[in-house]
Amino acid sequence: MDLGDPTLLGVAAIVSAFGGVVSTVVGARRSRRDERAKAEQECFERLKATRAEAEALARELHEIKMQGYG
């Protein structure tokens, strides 16, 4: 078979195009997964900060209540 054969070149082009499509789909899925992981981590950090703030406010409220009774 001649490497310059149009049929062989056509098959190579189809295989190459298919590989490109597969790479694009895999990349897009990986990107979405990474974005979800990042958003989940940011949400966790905000939740952690909010819990800490709520606990601090609860302590302050308790102290205020105890000063009113003392």
C-alpha positions as CSV (number, residue, x, y, z in Angstrom):
1,M,0.0,0.0,0.0
2,D,1.3,3.4,-0.9
3,L,1.4,6.0,1.9
4,G,0.1,8.6,-0.4
5,D,-3.0,6.6,-1.2
6,P,-6.1,8.8,-0.9
7,T,-8.0,6.0,0.8
8,L,-5.4,5.6,3.4
9,L,-5.2,9.3,4.0
10,G,-9.0,9.5,4.3
11,V,-9.0,6.8,6.9
12,A,-6.2,8.5,8.8
13,A,-8.2,11.8,8.7
14,I,-11.3,10.1,10.1
15,V,-9.3,8.4,12.9
16,S,-7.7,11.7,13.7
17,A,-11.0,13.5,13.8
18,F,-12.5,10.9,16.0
19,G,-9.6,11.2,18.4
20,G,-10.1,14.9,18.5
21,V,-13.8,14.6,19.3
22,V,-13.1,12.1,22.0
23,S,-10.4,14.3,23.5
24,T,-12.7,17.3,23.5
25,V,-15.5,15.4,25.2
26,V,-13.2,14.0,27.9
27,G,-11.7,17.5,28.5
28,A,-15.1,19.1,28.8
29,R,-16.2,16.4,31.3
30,R,-13.0,16.8,33.3
31,S,-13.5,20.6,33.3
32,R,-17.0,20.3,34.6
33,R,-16.0,17.8,37.3
34,D,-13.2,20.2,38.4
35,E,-15.5,23.1,38.5
36,R,-18.0,21.2,40.7
37,A,-15.2,20.1,43.1
38,K,-14.0,23.7,43.4
39,A,-17.5,25.0,44.0
40,E,-18.0,22.3,46.6
41,Q,-14.8,23.3,48.4
42,E,-15.8,27.0,48.3
43,C,-19.2,26.1,49.8
44,F,-17.6,24.0,52.5
45,E,-15.2,26.9,53.4
46,R,-18.2,29.4,53.6
47,L,-20.2,27.0,55.7
48,K,-17.2,26.5,58.1
49,A,-16.8,30.3,58.4
50,T,-20.6,30.8,59.0
51,R,-20.6,28.1,61.7
52,A,-17.7,29.8,63.5
53,E,-19.5,33.1,63.3
54,A,-22.7,31.6,64.6
55,E,-20.9,29.9,67.5
56,A,-19.2,33.2,68.4
57,L,-22.5,35.1,68.3
58,A,-24.2,32.4,70.4
59,R,-21.4,32.8,73.1
60,E,-21.9,36.6,73.0
61,L,-25.7,36.2,73.4
62,H,-25.2,33.8,76.3
63,E,-22.9,36.3,78.0
64,I,-25.4,39.1,77.5
65,K,-28.2,37.0,78.9
66,M,-26.1,36.0,81.9
67,Q,-25.2,39.7,82.6
68,G,-28.9,40.5,82.7
69,Y,-29.6,37.9,85.4
70,G,-26.5,38.6,87.5
